[in-house]
Structure formats: structure tokens, C-alpha cells
Amino acid sequence: MKKATAYKKNSIIITPLSMTTAGVWIASSPAVSVAEDKVRSVLGVAVLDALAASQHGVAHPSQADWEKVAEPVLKLANAKSWNAFAMGAKCVGIELSTNRVSFVPRKNEGPRGGFSDIEEQRRDCPPVAESVGAALTEAFEDAQ
């Protein structure tokens, strides 16, 4: 399985997720920012690229390096901290398995609570750029 996360706050920020050697999914590079008004195929390509960059077996961050995991997202959002970024952000989890891309809108539980899945709003589509962009746009409408 490959994973990515998309955040919406002023623009759409998409980051691959990679599984560490300790079995934890973390944000990885390259994170990208896409303007909300871009056509769905551009958005879909960005999502498919992020899923392609998702890896397994990356080094698990040391305690001192945990803050660095979110740095690419914060930099793209021009946010000074995770707390500042998380306030008002929407989030969608993205998974690729076999030939289906799944989108799970998430509820913003605040800076300390993180984002929780709204599983009943899950939607799937084929891994085709136009379909992926449309599904992500719809999933953001269900995110809270």
C-alpha cells in the first residue's frame, strides 16, 4: 500500500507518507503545493506523484528529529508551527492499493488532537489523473 495526505489551507498541500522501520507512517518528500483553482487533472497528477513517492522502510526519526517531519508542509503553508497550520486546515487521507485510490476525509480535532478519519465518507476511484483530482475535491467538501 502507498499513502499520501492532502491538506487544504489557502492552497492544497500534498505530501507522500512513508512507513518507517518502526512501522509508523510519516510525512516524506517531496511535498507540493497546488493552487485550489488548478484543473482537476493537475491536482490528480500531484496526488499520483505523491503516491508514487510513498516508500516503506525509511529510517525512523530520532526524538530530536520529530519536529522536522512536518517542516516541508509548514514551509509550503508559510506557517511557523504545526499549531498555527492545523487551525482551520482541512485534511484528506489518500491510499493506493492495487488499482484503486481511496480518499478518506478527516475531521480536524485541533492542533493537539490531530485529524480523525470520517470513514463513512470514504470514496474510491481509478488511478486516473482527472478522476483522482475530482475525488480529492469532493473529499475536501466532506472534510471537517
GUROMI-37978 format. One record per atom (N, C-alpha, C, O, CB): residue number from 1; residue in three letters; chain; atom name; x, y, z. Coordinates in pm, whole numbers, always signed. Each point is the difference from the previous one (the first is absolute). Glycine has a CB too. Layout:
N
k|r|c|a|c1|c2|c3
NUM|ALA|A|CA|X|Y|Z
...
// end
This chain:
144
k|r|c|a|c1|c2|c3
1|MET|A|N|+84|-118|+0
1|MET|A|CA|-84|+118|+0
1|MET|A|C|+88|+123|+0
1|MET|A|O|+107|+2|+60
1|MET|A|CB|-290|-124|+61
2|LYS|A|N|+136|+225|-189
2|LYS|A|CA|+67|+130|-3
2|LYS|A|C|-99|+103|+55
2|LYS|A|O|-121|-13|-17
2|LYS|A|CB|+267|-51|-184
3|LYS|A|N|-91|+166|+269
3|LYS|A|CA|-86|+99|+64
3|LYS|A|C|+51|+142|-24
3|LYS|A|O|+118|+23|-27
3|LYS|A|CB|-179|-193|+200
4|ALA|A|N|-32|+262|-162
4|ALA|A|CA|+31|+143|-6
4|ALA|A|C|-104|+72|+84
4|ALA|A|O|-102|-57|+39
4|ALA|A|CB|+208|+38|-272
5|THR|A|N|-80|+144|+260
5|THR|A|CA|-95|+85|+71
5|THR|A|C|-11|+132|-75
5|THR|A|O|+99|+54|-50
5|THR|A|CB|-45|-163|+274
6|ALA|A|N|-176|+161|-231
6|ALA|A|CA|-23|+132|-60
6|ALA|A|C|-61|+91|+105
6|ALA|A|O|-93|-39|+72
6|ALA|A|CB|+62|-62|-303
7|TYR|A|N|+82|+221|+240
7|TYR|A|CA|-51|+102|+90
7|TYR|A|C|-51|+117|-84
7|TYR|A|O|+57|+30|-105
7|TYR|A|CB|+104|-100|+291
8|LYS|A|N|-266|+134|-139
8|LYS|A|CA|-52|+118|-69
8|LYS|A|C|-1|+116|+97
8|LYS|A|O|-73|+1|+99
8|LYS|A|CB|-69|-144|-253
9|LYS|A|N|+224|+241|+123
9|LYS|A|CA|+5|+124|+77
9|LYS|A|C|+68|+103|-90
9|LYS|A|O|+122|+1|-11
9|LYS|A|CB|-113|-123|+240
10|ASN|A|N|-87|+206|-290
10|ASN|A|CA|+46|+98|-99
10|ASN|A|C|+37|-65|-133
10|ASN|A|O|-33|+53|-106
10|ASN|A|CB|+115|+89|+295
11|SER|A|N|-15|-254|-185
11|SER|A|CA|+29|-80|-119
11|SER|A|C|-18|-146|+41
11|SER|A|O|-35|-29|+115
11|SER|A|CB|+199|+204|-213
12|ILE|A|N|-140|-264|+8
12|ILE|A|CA|-6|-142|+32
12|ILE|A|C|+143|-51|+7
12|ILE|A|O|+76|+11|-96
12|ILE|A|CB|-303|-41|-16
13|ILE|A|N|+264|-25|+226
13|ILE|A|CA|+135|-53|+22
13|ILE|A|C|-11|-151|+4
13|ILE|A|O|-79|-56|+77
13|ILE|A|CB|+154|+264|+51
14|ILE|A|N|+3|-273|-211
14|ILE|A|CA|-4|-146|-11
14|ILE|A|C|+138|-53|+35
14|ILE|A|O|+101|+45|-54
14|ILE|A|CB|-282|-38|-125
15|THR|A|N|+184|-103|+271
15|THR|A|CA|+127|-59|+41
15|THR|A|C|-9|-152|+0
15|THR|A|O|-99|-56|+45
15|THR|A|CB|+149|+259|+94
16|PRO|A|N|+54|-269|-191
16|PRO|A|CA|+2|-146|+11
16|PRO|A|C|+15|-40|+146
16|PRO|A|O|+51|+77|+82
16|PRO|A|CB|+50|-98|-313
17|LEU|A|N|-146|-98|+263
17|LEU|A|CA|+27|-59|+132
17|LEU|A|C|+88|-121|-24
17|LEU|A|O|-19|-75|-96
17|LEU|A|CB|-203|+158|+196
18|SER|A|N|+318|-103|-11
18|SER|A|CA|+87|-117|-9
18|SER|A|C|+1|-72|+134
18|SER|A|O|-7|+63|+105
18|SER|A|CB|+149|+49|-281
19|MET|A|N|-132|-244|+169
19|MET|A|CA|+1|-79|+123
19|MET|A|C|+144|-16|+48
19|MET|A|O|+89|-40|-76
19|MET|A|CB|-300|-82|+6
20|THR|A|N|+232|+153|+197
20|THR|A|CA|+133|-13|+57
20|THR|A|C|+31|-145|+34
20|THR|A|O|-87|-87|-4
20|THR|A|CB|+70|+320|+95
21|THR|A|N|+141|-258|-57
21|THR|A|CA|+43|-134|+41
21|THR|A|C|-69|-44|+129
21|THR|A|O|+0|-119|+31
21|THR|A|CB|+220|+160|-142
22|ALA|A|N|-278|+55|+186
22|ALA|A|CA|-75|-33|+122
22|ALA|A|C|-149|-18|-29
22|ALA|A|O|-77|-23|+93
22|ALA|A|CB|+247|+150|+41
23|GLY|A|N|-211|-115|-261
23|GLY|A|CA|-140|-23|-36
23|GLY|A|C|-91|+121|+16
23|GLY|A|O|-121|-16|+12
23|GLY|A|CB|+158|-215|+53
24|VAL|A|N|+19|+351|-65
24|VAL|A|CA|-77|+123|+16
24|VAL|A|C|-2|+74|-134
24|VAL|A|O|+104|+17|-64
24|VAL|A|CB|-41|-1|+312
25|TRP|A|N|-182|+29|-289
25|TRP|A|CA|-12|+82|-122
25|TRP|A|C|+37|+143|+35
25|TRP|A|O|-54|+57|+95
25|TRP|A|CB|-127|-208|-190
26|ILE|A|N|+273|+211|+16
26|ILE|A|CA|+40|+139|+21
26|ILE|A|C|-2|+75|-133
26|ILE|A|O|+14|-60|-106
26|ILE|A|CB|+129|-7|+304
27|ALA|A|N|-161|+198|-190
27|ALA|A|CA|+8|+83|-120
27|ALA|A|C|+141|-10|-57
27|ALA|A|O|+98|-4|+75
27|ALA|A|CB|-277|+162|+13
28|SER|A|N|+188|-162|-219
28|SER|A|CA|+131|-8|-65
28|SER|A|C|+2|+95|-119
28|SER|A|O|-99|+66|-29
28|SER|A|CB|+128|-307|+103
29|SER|A|N|+81|+246|-141
29|SER|A|CA|+17|+92|-112
29|SER|A|C|-29|-71|-132
29|SER|A|O|+13|-122|-8
29|SER|A|CB|+159|+251|+138
30|PRO|A|N|-210|-55|-231
30|PRO|A|CA|-15|+145|-4
30|PRO|A|C|-144|+42|+27
30|PRO|A|O|-93|-53|-60
30|PRO|A|CB|+283|+65|-101
31|ALA|A|N|-208|+84|+249
31|ALA|A|CA|-132|+61|+21
31|ALA|A|C|-15|+109|-106
31|ALA|A|O|+96|+68|-35
31|ALA|A|CB|-96|-118|+287
32|VAL|A|N|-122|+65|-303
32|VAL|A|CA|-26|+101|-103
32|VAL|A|C|-123|+81|+36
32|VAL|A|O|-88|-47|+73
32|VAL|A|CB|+194|-99|-249
33|SER|A|N|-111|+266|+124
33|SER|A|CA|-116|+86|+18
33|SER|A|C|-64|+24|-136
33|SER|A|O|+69|+32|-97
33|SER|A|CB|+35|+79|+302
34|VAL|A|N|-235|-125|-210
34|VAL|A|CA|-75|+18|-124
34|VAL|A|C|-110|+103|+29
34|VAL|A|O|-73|-13|+98
34|VAL|A|CB|+123|-226|-181
35|ALA|A|N|-61|+339|-2
35|ALA|A|CA|-105|+101|+17
35|ALA|A|C|-137|-67|-12
35|ALA|A|O|-19|-90|-81
35|ALA|A|CB|+171|+270|-11
36|GLU|A|N|-247|-134|+174
36|GLU|A|CA|-134|-59|+0
36|GLU|A|C|-69|+9|-135
36|GLU|A|O|-84|-84|-32
36|GLU|A|CB|+68|+142|+271
37|ASP|A|N|+49|+43|-317
37|ASP|A|CA|-70|+19|-126
37|ASP|A|C|+60|-77|-117
37|ASP|A|O|-45|+16|-114
37|ASP|A|CB|-17|+206|+198
38|LYS|A|N|+162|-305|-59
38|LYS|A|CA|+59|-80|-108
38|LYS|A|C|-101|-103|-48
38|LYS|A|O|-87|-44|+75
38|LYS|A|CB|+318|+77|+21
39|VAL|A|N|-219|-70|-222
39|VAL|A|CA|-92|-101|-55
39|VAL|A|C|+21|-133|+71
39|VAL|A|O|+108|-28|+54
39|VAL|A|CB|-108|+145|-277
40|ARG|A|N|-103|-196|+223
40|ARG|A|CA|+3|-126|+75
40|ARG|A|C|+111|-94|-46
40|ARG|A|O|+55|-74|+82
40|ARG|A|CB|-299|+98|-49
41|SER|A|N|+278|-21|-160
41|SER|A|CA|+106|-91|-46
41|SER|A|C|+135|+38|+59
41|SER|A|O|+81|-89|+29
41|SER|A|CB|-208|+52|-242
42|VAL|A|N|+154|+167|+232
42|VAL|A|CA|+125|+45|+63
42|VAL|A|C|+4|-47|+145
42|VAL|A|O|+102|-50|+48
42|VAL|A|CB|-92|+252|-200
43|LEU|A|N|-121|-186|+222
43|LEU|A|CA|-11|-47|+138
43|LEU|A|C|+18|-151|+6
43|LEU|A|O|+68|-52|+88
43|LEU|A|CB|-221|+244|-34
44|GLY|A|N|+90|-263|-146
44|GLY|A|CA|+11|-146|-4
44|GLY|A|C|+143|-47|-24
44|GLY|A|O|+44|-97|+62
44|GLY|A|CB|-277|+88|-145
45|VAL|A|N|+305|+75|-6
45|VAL|A|CA|+140|-36|-26
45|VAL|A|C|+83|+19|+126
45|VAL|A|O|+85|-83|+32
45|VAL|A|CB|-110|+148|-274
46|ALA|A|N|+1|+44|+315
46|ALA|A|CA|+74|+26|+124
46|ALA|A|C|-25|-111|+103
46|ALA|A|O|+92|-43|+69
46|ALA|A|CB|-107|+291|-112
47|VAL|A|N|-110|-295|+52
47|VAL|A|CA|-33|-109|+93
47|VAL|A|C|+68|-129|-44
47|VAL|A|O|+60|-69|+82
47|VAL|A|CB|-281|+177|-30
48|LEU|A|N|+213|-141|-179
48|LEU|A|CA|+62|-124|-50
48|LEU|A|C|+152|+4|+16
48|LEU|A|O|+61|-103|+29
48|LEU|A|CB|-249|+78|-193
49|ASP|A|N|+249|+142|+145
49|ASP|A|CA|+144|+13|+24
49|ASP|A|C|+35|-23|+146
49|ASP|A|O|+99|-66|+31
49|ASP|A|CB|-85|+228|-221
50|ALA|A|N|-97|-108|+281
50|ALA|A|CA|+24|-20|+144
50|ALA|A|C|-12|-147|+36
50|ALA|A|O|+80|-52|+78
50|ALA|A|CB|-166|+283|-30
51|LEU|A|N|-14|-298|-103
51|LEU|A|CA|-15|-143|+28
51|LEU|A|C|+119|-79|-54
51|LEU|A|O|+45|-94|+65
51|LEU|A|CB|-295|+119|-73
52|ALA|A|N|+300|+13|-107
52|ALA|A|CA|+117|-68|-58
52|ALA|A|C|+124|+19|+88
52|ALA|A|O|+88|-86|+3
52|ALA|A|CB|-184|+120|-233
53|ALA|A|N|+104|+79|+301
53|ALA|A|CA|+115|+29|+87
53|ALA|A|C|-11|-65|+138
53|ALA|A|O|+97|+0|+76
53|ALA|A|CB|-72|+214|-198
54|SER|A|N|-141|-270|+155
54|SER|A|CA|-19|-68|+128
54|SER|A|C|+90|-124|+6
54|SER|A|O|+7|-77|-96
54|SER|A|CB|-248|+162|+111
55|GLN|A|N|+309|-103|+98
55|GLN|A|CA|+96|-109|+13
55|GLN|A|C|-23|-80|+128
55|GLN|A|O|-74|+42|+89
55|GLN|A|CB|+240|+92|-219
56|HIS|A|N|-104|-248|+137
56|HIS|A|CA|+3|-82|+121
56|HIS|A|C|+144|-16|+43
56|HIS|A|O|+90|-8|-83
56|HIS|A|CB|-302|-117|+16
57|GLY|A|N|+235|+119|+199
57|GLY|A|CA|+133|-27|+53
57|GLY|A|C|+91|+121|+11
57|GLY|A|O|+122|-16|+1
57|GLY|A|CB|-147|-205|-97
58|VAL|A|N|-32|+343|+105
58|VAL|A|CA|+85|+118|+20
58|VAL|A|C|+45|+4|+146
58|VAL|A|O|-63|-59|+88
58|VAL|A|CB|-58|+186|-272
59|ALA|A|N|+230|-57|+208
59|ALA|A|CA|+53|+9|+136
59|ALA|A|C|-102|+67|+93
59|ALA|A|O|-62|+100|-35
59|ALA|A|CB|+298|-88|-57
60|HIS|A|N|-251|-70|+209
60|HIS|A|CA|-90|+57|+101
60|HIS|A|C|+68|+123|+61
60|HIS|A|O|+115|-8|+41
60|HIS|A|CB|-219|-220|+9
61|PRO|A|N|+33|+342|-43
61|PRO|A|CA|+62|+121|+55
61|PRO|A|C|+36|-16|+148
61|PRO|A|O|-71|-67|+76
61|PRO|A|CB|-59|+204|-241
62|SER|A|N|+240|-75|+204
62|SER|A|CA|+36|+2|+142
62|SER|A|C|-95|+98|+69
62|SER|A|O|-69|+78|-65
62|SER|A|CB|+315|-133|+17
63|GLN|A|N|-249|+50|+178
63|GLN|A|CA|-85|+90|+78
63|GLN|A|C|+26|+145|-37
63|GLN|A|O|-93|+80|-9
63|GLN|A|CB|+89|-247|+197
64|ALA|A|N|+130|+202|-209
64|ALA|A|CA|+37|+138|-31
64|ALA|A|C|-45|+41|-141
64|ALA|A|O|-14|+119|-28
64|ALA|A|CB|+210|-142|+182
65|ASP|A|N|-219|-74|-242
65|ASP|A|CA|-34|+30|-139
65|ASP|A|C|-150|+0|-31
65|ASP|A|O|-38|+27|-113
65|ASP|A|CB|+255|-125|+54
66|TRP|A|N|-302|+67|+157
66|TRP|A|CA|-144|-8|-27
66|TRP|A|C|-57|+130|-54
66|TRP|A|O|-85|-2|-90
66|TRP|A|CB|+67|-166|+269
67|GLU|A|N|+63|+282|-126
67|GLU|A|CA|-52|+128|-47
67|GLU|A|C|+33|+24|-147
67|GLU|A|O|-74|+69|-70
67|GLU|A|CB|+97|+22|+303
68|LYS|A|N|+87|-147|-280
68|LYS|A|CA|+43|+20|-139
68|LYS|A|C|-92|-71|-99
68|LYS|A|O|-2|+35|-118
68|LYS|A|CB|+236|-13|+199
69|VAL|A|N|-309|-122|-35
69|VAL|A|CA|-87|-76|-89
69|VAL|A|C|-105|+92|-65
69|VAL|A|O|-31|-17|-118
69|VAL|A|CB|+66|-189|+260
70|ALA|A|N|-88|+300|-68
70|ALA|A|CA|-104|+89|-51
70|ALA|A|C|+55|+124|-70
70|ALA|A|O|-78|+75|-59
70|ALA|A|CB|-67|-156|+242
71|GLU|A|N|+275|+104|-180
71|GLU|A|CA|+57|+122|-56
71|GLU|A|C|-37|+28|-145
71|GLU|A|O|-34|+114|-32
71|GLU|A|CB|+219|-148|+188
72|PRO|A|N|-181|-65|-247
72|PRO|A|CA|-36|+31|-140
72|PRO|A|C|-143|+53|-15
72|PRO|A|O|-24|+91|-79
72|PRO|A|CB|+185|-268|+8
73|VAL|A|N|-254|+119|+146
73|VAL|A|CA|-139|+46|-6
73|VAL|A|C|-11|+140|+57
73|VAL|A|O|-65|+86|-60
73|VAL|A|CB|-18|-324|+80
74|LEU|A|N|+144|+262|+93
74|LEU|A|CA|-6|+132|+63
74|LEU|A|C|+63|+107|-89
74|LEU|A|O|-50|+111|-9
74|LEU|A|CB|+57|-221|+234
75|LYS|A|N|+102|+76|-291
75|LYS|A|CA|+67|+94|-88
75|LYS|A|C|-90|+37|-118
75|LYS|A|O|-11|+118|-34
75|LYS|A|CB|+234|-213|+101
76|LEU|A|N|-286|-4|-128
76|LEU|A|CA|-90|+28|-113
76|LEU|A|C|-121|+83|+42
76|LEU|A|O|-52|+79|-78
76|LEU|A|CB|+125|-293|-25
77|ALA|A|N|-116|+197|+227
77|ALA|A|CA|-116|+73|+51
77|ALA|A|C|+37|+135|+61
77|ALA|A|O|-87|+76|+42
77|ALA|A|CB|-23|-294|+1
78|ASN|A|N|+239|+249|-39
78|ASN|A|CA|+48|+122|+66
78|ASN|A|C|-48|+7|+145
78|ASN|A|O|-38|+106|+49
78|ASN|A|CB|+38|+12|-270
79|ALA|A|N|+2|-233|+288
79|ALA|A|CA|-42|-8|+141
79|ALA|A|C|+123|-17|+88
79|ALA|A|O|+93|-72|-34
79|ALA|A|CB|-315|-30|-33
80|LYS|A|N|+221|+170|+180
80|LYS|A|CA|+114|-7|+90
80|LYS|A|C|-2|-123|+90
80|LYS|A|O|+104|-41|+53
80|LYS|A|CB|-97|+287|-58
81|SER|A|N|-126|-304|+22
81|SER|A|CA|-10|-116|+89
81|SER|A|C|-114|-90|-47
81|SER|A|O|-86|+41|-78
81|SER|A|CB|+177|+93|+272
82|TRP|A|N|-90|-259|-144
82|TRP|A|CA|-109|-91|-32
82|TRP|A|C|-132|+55|+56
82|TRP|A|O|-103|-9|-67
82|TRP|A|CB|+263|-188|+69
83|ASN|A|N|-157|+254|+118
83|ASN|A|CA|-122|+55|+60
83|ASN|A|C|-61|+107|-90
83|ASN|A|O|-121|+1|-22
83|ASN|A|CB|+213|-49|+250
84|ALA|A|N|-9|+137|-280
84|ALA|A|CA|-50|+107|-88
84|ALA|A|C|-55|-59|-129
84|ALA|A|O|-103|+46|-50
84|ALA|A|CB|+270|+114|+148
85|PHE|A|N|-101|-260|-152
85|PHE|A|CA|-46|-62|-124
85|PHE|A|C|-131|-76|+21
85|PHE|A|O|-93|+14|-79
85|PHE|A|CB|+331|-33|+4
86|ALA|A|N|-245|-60|+180
86|ALA|A|CA|-115|-88|+20
86|ALA|A|C|-130|+76|+23
86|ALA|A|O|-107|-49|-35
86|ALA|A|CB|+263|-118|+129
87|MET|A|N|-148|+284|-36
87|MET|A|CA|-123|+78|+25
87|MET|A|C|-61|+41|-133
87|MET|A|O|+57|+80|-74
87|MET|A|CB|+34|+4|+295
88|GLY|A|N|-207|-140|-252
88|GLY|A|CA|-71|+34|-122
88|GLY|A|C|+35|-84|-121
88|GLY|A|O|-59|+19|-106
88|GLY|A|CB|+47|+204|+195
89|ALA|A|N|+108|-314|-77
89|ALA|A|CA|+37|-84|-115
89|ALA|A|C|-98|-115|-16
89|ALA|A|O|-56|-50|+98
89|ALA|A|CB|+297|+110|-64
90|LYS|A|N|-262|-100|-159
90|LYS|A|CA|-76|-121|-30
90|LYS|A|C|+100|-106|-43
90|LYS|A|O|+108|+32|-50
90|LYS|A|CB|-317|+99|-17
91|CYS|A|N|+173|-259|+85
91|CYS|A|CA|+92|-108|-30
91|CYS|A|C|-74|-118|-63
91|CYS|A|O|-113|-31|+37
91|CYS|A|CB|+260|+105|+154
92|VAL|A|N|-79|-139|-287
92|VAL|A|CA|-52|-121|-62
92|VAL|A|C|+114|-102|-6
92|VAL|A|O|+109|+30|-49
92|VAL|A|CB|-281|+101|-88
93|GLY|A|N|+145|-252|+186
93|GLY|A|CA|+95|-110|-12
93|GLY|A|C|-19|-69|-134
93|GLY|A|O|-112|-14|-48
93|GLY|A|CB|+115|-17|+299
94|ILE|A|N|+108|-10|-312
94|ILE|A|CA|-5|-60|-133
94|ILE|A|C|+78|-132|+3
94|ILE|A|O|+110|-6|+54
94|ILE|A|CB|-129|+235|-165
95|GLU|A|N|-39|-333|+52
95|GLU|A|CA|+65|-132|-5
95|GLU|A|C|-10|-57|-140
95|GLU|A|O|-102|+16|-68
95|GLU|A|CB|+48|-56|+310
96|LEU|A|N|+160|-26|-285
96|LEU|A|CA|+0|-71|-128
96|LEU|A|C|+22|-147|+29
96|LEU|A|O|+100|-39|+60
96|LEU|A|CB|-12|+242|-186
97|SER|A|N|-183|-285|+84
97|SER|A|CA|+16|-145|+11
97|SER|A|C|-48|-61|-131
97|SER|A|O|-110|+29|-47
97|SER|A|CB|+78|-26|+302
98|THR|A|N|+113|-85|-312
98|THR|A|CA|-24|-63|-130
98|THR|A|C|-35|+109|-102
98|THR|A|O|+86|+82|-32
98|THR|A|CB|-166|-297|+143
99|ASN|A|N|-41|+220|-161
99|ASN|A|CA|-38|+99|-100
99|ASN|A|C|-110|+93|+49
99|ASN|A|O|-83|+45|-80
99|ASN|A|CB|+149|-207|-95
100|ARG|A|N|-69|+192|+306
100|ARG|A|CA|-101|+89|+57
100|ARG|A|C|+71|+104|+87
100|ARG|A|O|+91|-32|+76
100|ARG|A|CB|-268|-151|-81
101|VAL|A|N|+131|+306|-8
101|VAL|A|CA|+46|+106|+89
101|VAL|A|C|-117|+32|+91
101|VAL|A|O|-111|+28|-46
101|VAL|A|CB|+277|+68|-125
102|SER|A|N|-142|-99|+302
102|SER|A|CA|-103|+29|+99
102|SER|A|C|+29|+134|+66
102|SER|A|O|+115|+36|+24
102|SER|A|CB|-151|-282|+17
103|PHE|A|N|-71|+320|-13
103|PHE|A|CA|+8|+130|+64
103|PHE|A|C|-87|-4|+124
103|PHE|A|O|-118|-31|-6
103|PHE|A|CB|+161|+149|-215
104|VAL|A|N|+17|-84|+335
104|VAL|A|CA|-73|+1|+127
104|VAL|A|C|+6|+142|+58
104|VAL|A|O|+105|+43|+47
104|VAL|A|CB|-51|-289|-3
105|PRO|A|N|-166|+318|-49
105|PRO|A|CA|-3|+133|+63
105|PRO|A|C|+27|-14|+149
105|PRO|A|O|-31|-104|+60
105|PRO|A|CB|-133|+189|-234
106|ARG|A|N|+220|+17|+233
106|ARG|A|CA|+31|-4|+142
106|ARG|A|C|-61|+119|+72
106|ARG|A|O|-25|+106|-59
106|ARG|A|CB|+237|-228|+9
107|LYS|A|N|-235|+102|+178
107|LYS|A|CA|-52|+105|+87
107|LYS|A|C|+118|+62|+75
107|LYS|A|O|+82|-72|+57
107|LYS|A|CB|-308|-45|-32
108|ASN|A|N|+233|+248|-26
108|ASN|A|CA|+105|+71|+71
108|ASN|A|C|-34|+3|+148
108|ASN|A|O|-98|+63|+40
108|ASN|A|CB|+151|+78|-244
109|GLU|A|N|+26|-209|+284
109|GLU|A|CA|-20|-8|+145
109|GLU|A|C|+85|+103|+75
109|GLU|A|O|+14|-8|+122
109|GLU|A|CB|-67|-236|-147
110|GLY|A|N|+109|+340|-48
110|GLY|A|CA|+82|+104|+61
110|GLY|A|C|+147|-36|-6
110|GLY|A|O|+35|-114|-32
110|GLY|A|CB|-223|+172|+182
111|PRO|A|N|+276|+38|-119
111|PRO|A|CA|+143|-21|-11
111|PRO|A|C|+54|-120|+79
111|PRO|A|O|+91|-69|-46
111|PRO|A|CB|-74|+311|+12
112|ARG|A|N|-73|-266|+150
112|ARG|A|CA|+48|-113|+81
112|ARG|A|C|-72|-130|-31
112|ARG|A|O|+55|-109|+19
112|ARG|A|CB|+2|+271|+159
113|GLY|A|N|-181|-152|-225
113|GLY|A|CA|-81|-118|-28
113|GLY|A|C|+25|-60|-137
113|GLY|A|O|-32|-116|-25
113|GLY|A|CB|-136|+209|+175
114|GLY|A|N|+224|-14|-240
114|GLY|A|CA|+28|-49|-134
114|GLY|A|C|-125|-12|-86
114|GLY|A|O|-98|+71|+21
114|GLY|A|CB|+292|-194|+73
115|PHE|A|N|-190|+34|-189
115|PHE|A|CA|-110|-21|-94
115|PHE|A|C|-48|-144|+13
115|PHE|A|O|+80|-93|-2
115|PHE|A|CB|+13|+269|-157
116|SER|A|N|-224|-194|+171
116|SER|A|CA|-56|-135|+11
116|SER|A|C|-80|-33|-126
116|SER|A|O|-67|+87|-56
116|SER|A|CB|+57|-68|+309
117|ASP|A|N|+18|-143|-296
117|ASP|A|CA|-68|-46|-122
117|ASP|A|C|-152|+9|+14
117|ASP|A|O|-56|-30|+105
117|ASP|A|CB|+249|-122|-152
118|ILE|A|N|-257|+193|-61
118|ILE|A|CA|-146|-8|-12
118|ILE|A|C|-24|-114|-98
118|ILE|A|O|-28|+23|-118
118|ILE|A|CB|-14|+229|+167
119|GLU|A|N|+54|-373|+0
119|GLU|A|CA|+3|-120|-83
119|GLU|A|C|-125|-17|-85
119|GLU|A|O|+8|-50|-113
119|GLU|A|CB|+136|-55|+285
120|GLU|A|N|-259|+146|-121
120|GLU|A|CA|-124|-18|-75
120|GLU|A|C|-5|+88|-125
120|GLU|A|O|-88|-18|-85
120|GLU|A|CB|-27|-40|+299
121|GLN|A|N|+206|+152|-227
121|GLN|A|CA|+7|+87|-118
121|GLN|A|C|+109|-44|-99
121|GLN|A|O|+30|+72|-96
121|GLN|A|CB|-115|+116|+238
122|ARG|A|N|+144|-304|-120
122|ARG|A|CA|+106|-52|-88
122|ARG|A|C|-55|-12|-142
122|ARG|A|O|-115|-38|-21
122|ARG|A|CB|+221|-89|+212
123|ARG|A|N|-22|+162|-288
123|ARG|A|CA|-36|-17|-141
123|ARG|A|C|+121|-56|-74
123|ARG|A|O|+114|+24|+39
123|ARG|A|CB|-282|+168|-28
124|ASP|A|N|+141|-265|-116
124|ASP|A|CA|+105|-64|-81
124|ASP|A|C|-13|+43|-145
124|ASP|A|O|-108|+39|-46
124|ASP|A|CB|+113|-235|+201
125|CYS|A|N|+106|+189|-226
125|CYS|A|CA|-1|+26|-144
125|CYS|A|C|+119|-72|-62
125|CYS|A|O|+90|-44|+71
125|CYS|A|CB|-205|+270|-40
126|PRO|A|N|+116|-239|-163
126|PRO|A|CA|+116|-59|-66
126|PRO|A|C|+117|+99|+3
126|PRO|A|O|-22|+120|+17
126|PRO|A|CB|-128|-258|-167
127|PRO|A|N|+274|+91|+136
127|PRO|A|CA|+116|+89|+4
127|PRO|A|C|+21|+75|-132
127|PRO|A|O|+102|-16|-67
127|PRO|A|CB|+3|-139|+233
128|VAL|A|N|-201|+236|-201
128|VAL|A|CA|+2|+84|-120
128|VAL|A|C|-5|+145|+47
128|VAL|A|O|-85|+36|+81
128|VAL|A|CB|-30|-215|-226
129|ALA|A|N|+205|+262|+94
129|ALA|A|CA|+17|+136|+52
129|ALA|A|C|-131|+76|+15
129|ALA|A|O|-26|+56|+106
129|ALA|A|CB|+249|-56|-210
130|GLU|A|N|-305|+6|+2
130|GLU|A|CA|-125|+76|+6
130|GLU|A|C|-92|-52|+110
130|GLU|A|O|-59|+78|+75
130|GLU|A|CB|+78|-32|-321
131|SER|A|N|-31|-179|+257
131|SER|A|CA|-85|-62|+103
131|SER|A|C|+54|+26|+140
131|SER|A|O|-75|+27|+93
131|SER|A|CB|+8|-203|-257
132|VAL|A|N|+199|+167|+177
132|VAL|A|CA|+65|+22|+130
132|VAL|A|C|-20|+145|+45
132|VAL|A|O|-31|+25|+117
132|VAL|A|CB|+202|-205|-169
133|GLY|A|N|-152|+274|-39
133|GLY|A|CA|-19|+141|+34
133|GLY|A|C|-144|+29|+41
133|GLY|A|O|-24|+75|+95
133|GLY|A|CB|+206|-16|-252
134|ALA|A|N|-277|-118|+85
134|ALA|A|CA|-141|+20|+33
134|ALA|A|C|-33|-61|+136
134|ALA|A|O|-70|+62|+80
134|ALA|A|CB|+12|-63|-325
135|ALA|A|N|+107|-120|+271
135|ALA|A|CA|-28|-67|+128
135|ALA|A|C|+61|+76|+118
135|ALA|A|O|-62|+9|+106
135|ALA|A|CB|+55|-229|-227
136|LEU|A|N|+126|+274|+103
136|LEU|A|CA|+60|+78|+109
136|LEU|A|C|-80|+127|+27
136|LEU|A|O|-23|+36|+115
136|LEU|A|CB|+249|-128|-176
137|THR|A|N|-267|+158|-44
137|THR|A|CA|-83|+121|+15
137|THR|A|C|-128|-31|+77
137|THR|A|O|-39|+75|+89
137|THR|A|CB|+133|+16|-304
138|GLU|A|N|-159|-200|+181
138|GLU|A|CA|-123|-41|+69
138|GLU|A|C|+29|-39|+145
138|GLU|A|O|-79|+32|+89
138|GLU|A|CB|-16|-111|-308
139|ALA|A|N|+207|+12|+243
139|ALA|A|CA|+34|-41|+136
139|ALA|A|C|+23|+122|+90
139|ALA|A|O|-35|-2|+117
139|ALA|A|CB|+137|-211|-207
140|PHE|A|N|-42|+319|+35
140|PHE|A|CA|+19|+121|+80
140|PHE|A|C|-134|+62|+40
140|PHE|A|O|-9|+64|+105
140|PHE|A|CB|+226|-25|-222
141|GLU|A|N|-320|-57|+33
141|GLU|A|CA|-132|+52|+35
141|GLU|A|C|-57|-73|+121
141|GLU|A|O|-78|+58|+76
141|GLU|A|CB|+40|+2|-316
142|ASP|A|N|+76|-187|+261
142|ASP|A|CA|-48|-78|+114
142|ASP|A|C|+89|+14|+124
142|ASP|A|O|-42|-37|+110
142|ASP|A|CB|-55|-122|-273
143|ALA|A|N|+219|+212|+144
143|ALA|A|CA|+90|+17|+114
143|ALA|A|C|-54|+108|+94
143|ALA|A|O|-65|+96|-43
143|ALA|A|CB|+262|-167|-99
144|GLN|A|N|-168|+54|+270
144|GLN|A|CA|-48|+95|+100
144|GLN|A|C|+114|+65|+73
144|GLN|A|O|-22|+84|+88
144|GLN|A|CB|-185|-217|-62
// end
